[in-house]
Amino acid sequence: MSYRFLSTLALPVGAALAAAAAGSQLLCEPAEIPRGEKACGKEAKATNNKWWPGEQKRPTRNGKCNLTGWWENELGSRMHVSTVDSEGNFSGEYHTAVSSAEKPIKPSPLIGSQHLDEDGQCTFGFTVNWKKFSDSTAVFVGQCFAGDVEEEILQTSWLLREKVDSLPSDWKATRTGRNTFTRMG
C-alpha cells in the first residue's frame, strides 16, 4: 500500500485537533494505485509509467517547462514567477490561500533558482518570506514536468518554519507538505 501525505498548512490548529479527535488521519492516508499501474519505482522508471494523485494528466518528457508566469495549486494558492535569468535565478510573489496567522494574508516575496536542463524537466527551489503577515518562512523544492500536449505541472515539497517563543517549543515549529501547481490562464 502506498501513502499520500496531506498538507497540514491548510488546517488551523483547532481544526487539526478536532479532526484528530474525530479519528481522521492528518499526516497520511492510504492511496490506491490505479489497476494496471506499476507501484515499484524501478518498474515505473522502466516503463515511464508514474502514478499521479487525483485525476491529473501524466506528463511525458517530450516538452519543455518554463517557470515564468502564474501558477495555482490544489489549495487555491497562487504564485507569479518573473523571468528566469540566464543563470536560472528568479523572483516573484506568492499569494497563499491558507494560513494559521492571525493577521490578514498578504502577497509575499519569493526568490529561487532552477537548473536549466536541456530536456526542460527542470528541478528548482525557492524561499517565501511571509514577513508581511507572519513570522514564518517556507522553502519549496520541486520539478517541472511538461509534455507536447499536456499542461505543465510543478510537483513540490515544502517545509514551513514558524517562529516559536522557546527551545522547548521547537518540536512544533516545522511543518512539511506537498503541492501540485498548474499553469493559470
QUIZIVEN-V638934 format. One record per backbone hydrogen bond with DSSP energy under -1.0 kcal/mol. CO is the residue of the C=O (numbers start at 0). NH is the residue of the N-H. E is the energy in kcal/mol with one decimal. If there is no record, write none. Layout:
co=(CO | CO)
nh=(NH | NH)
e=(E | E)
This chain:
co=(1 | 3 | 7 | 11 | 12 | 13 | 14 | 15 | 16 | 17 | 18 | 19 | 26 | 28 | 33 | 39 | 40 | 41 | 42 | 43 | 43 | 52 | 68 | 69 | 70 | 71 | 72 | 76 | 77 | 78 | 79 | 80 | 84 | 87 | 88 | 89 | 90 | 91 | 92 | 93 | 94 | 107 | 108 | 109 | 110 | 111 | 112 | 114 | 119 | 119 | 121 | 122 | 123 | 124 | 125 | 126 | 127 | 129 | 129 | 135 | 136 | 137 | 138 | 139 | 140 | 141 | 142 | 144 | 152 | 153 | 154 | 155 | 156 | 157 | 158 | 159 | 160 | 165 | 166 | 168 | 169 | 172 | 174 | 176 | 178 | 180 | 181)
nh=(30 | 28 | 10 | 15 | 16 | 17 | 18 | 19 | 20 | 21 | 23 | 22 | 5 | 3 | 36 | 43 | 44 | 45 | 46 | 47 | 48 | 55 | 80 | 183 | 78 | 181 | 75 | 72 | 94 | 70 | 92 | 68 | 87 | 113 | 84 | 111 | 81 | 109 | 79 | 107 | 77 | 93 | 128 | 91 | 126 | 89 | 124 | 116 | 64 | 121 | 143 | 114 | 141 | 112 | 139 | 110 | 137 | 132 | 133 | 129 | 160 | 127 | 158 | 125 | 156 | 123 | 154 | 152 | 144 | 180 | 142 | 178 | 140 | 176 | 138 | 174 | 136 | 168 | 169 | 171 | 172 | 161 | 159 | 157 | 155 | 153 | 71)
e=(-2.1 | -1.5 | -1.1 | -2.5 | -2.6 | -2.3 | -2.5 | -2.3 | -2.6 | -1.7 | -2.6 | -1.3 | -1.0 | -2.1 | -2.2 | -2.6 | -2.4 | -1.9 | -1.6 | -1.1 | -1.4 | -1.1 | -2.8 | -2.3 | -2.3 | -2.6 | -1.7 | -2.4 | -3.9 | -2.5 | -1.8 | -2.6 | -1.9 | -1.8 | -2.6 | -2.9 | -3.2 | -2.1 | -2.8 | -2.8 | -2.6 | -3.5 | -1.7 | -1.9 | -2.6 | -2.4 | -2.2 | -1.2 | -2.0 | -1.1 | -2.8 | -2.5 | -2.3 | -2.4 | -3.1 | -1.8 | -2.6 | -2.2 | -2.2 | -1.7 | -3.1 | -3.0 | -2.1 | -2.2 | -2.6 | -2.2 | -2.4 | -2.6 | -3.0 | -2.6 | -1.9 | -1.7 | -2.4 | -1.8 | -2.4 | -2.6 | -2.0 | -1.2 | -2.0 | -1.6 | -1.9 | -3.1 | -2.5 | -2.6 | -2.8 | -2.6 | -2.5)
